[in-house]
Amino acid sequence: MITDKEIQIARHCIGYATAHGASAARVSLNKSVTDACTILNGELDKVSHSADRSIYLYLFVNGRYGTFSTNRLEEADLETFISKAIDMVRMLGEDLCRKLPDIGRTAKDAVTGRELGLFDADYAKISSEDRLANAFRLSRFQETKEKAEGYSLISEECEYSCTADDSYLADSNGFEGRHSETTFGTFCEMTIEDKEGSKYSGYWWQTTPKASDVDYDGCAAKALERAVRQIGPKKRRSGKYRMVVDSTVSSRLVSPLLTALNASSIQQKMSFLEDSIGRQVFPENMTLMDMARTFGKNGSRLFDTEGVATKDAPIIEKGVVKQYFVNTYMSEKMGIAPTVEDISRPCLMPFIKGKDLQDGEKEVSLKDILKTARNGILVTGFNGGNCNPVTGDFSFGIEGFAFSDGKTVHPVKEMLITGNIMELWNSLTAAGSDARPSSRWQIPSLAFENVVFSA
């Protein structure tokens, strides 16, 4: 997608900037194309095509720093643009902590952009007719409407999309890196009405780098199943329950931890994990890895937005915090060693408290976790809420199912969970091996003890 000529223009930007007053410069060139077809109630509703090209300039001028972007890639226009940008940076306040990363920390192996197997070479062969046919393959509106029992189908929305992204990053220290990937996505949402007139919606989605891995048959069926399962919710008393969180939404509980491990949060005194590095602050069985270089998987990358090389590494290992996310700027500002800017592909390792999982027993399903927890509430959706970044206190609206003897018994909704995120994670009793392959967040189903639910 990015041509050799465009790469030469990007390199020219760096040379021109450093020759006309910039002490250092970074350039990021990005191109993307997305095509999507939407089917509503079995009929074509929308066809969209979008293409984007942009170049970002990061300019370091005598201890000052500024970022600028444009979508014009003609050399003469860019030279004028860069000259004016440098003049603007000179008017900014001095910040001596702004620097490029040391060249020794940057990736050396991101040459073609396709080293991680994330770009499907067959992408260019997919025609507009193919995309439309693929979208119609998702729809099950007519047959679902005819076979509906105990409910009526109100609407079905299906979408097929395919995207190609190409990015090139370079700086005046000599770093050059490229990342290319394709994404094929399916989405279905079903809305139904029960006999009492109550409406319920269920959705399902999938993304994959390879066109051949797309599942067309299961998307609508899964969306319908998730809608039908919500029929007949019952009230539940407030109290403390065992909580199991389904893998489709469990990343919501990991997100506050990763935010708190970011150096910018720590530097601004907005982190409940300040001074936690090297200390065991989570359960001994809890290990969170960054599997940044997993071949062919969503979220994998060889370098971050600064060009710093990624690596597969523990973030939390056996409950011990092993790493903060520290970019070059925060490293200089805080006087600590730099790492990577943020996590690429978080993976929480499976375990069941009190059980030693041997190498051949690493499969831990949601069914296994429910059986271990026996009684409680299975959370399948979060409806708003927040987590205080300073204290870790949280409040989330939830929906899901009550379960007894390891089996779901009825839906629940309009409930609230409250507590402290650190106390919650320290009550973790199990983590599955059922993280969704479609997501870069490889967070499985989770089980917690004594969670406060409000009806």
Disulfide bonds with the S-S distance in Angstrom:
none
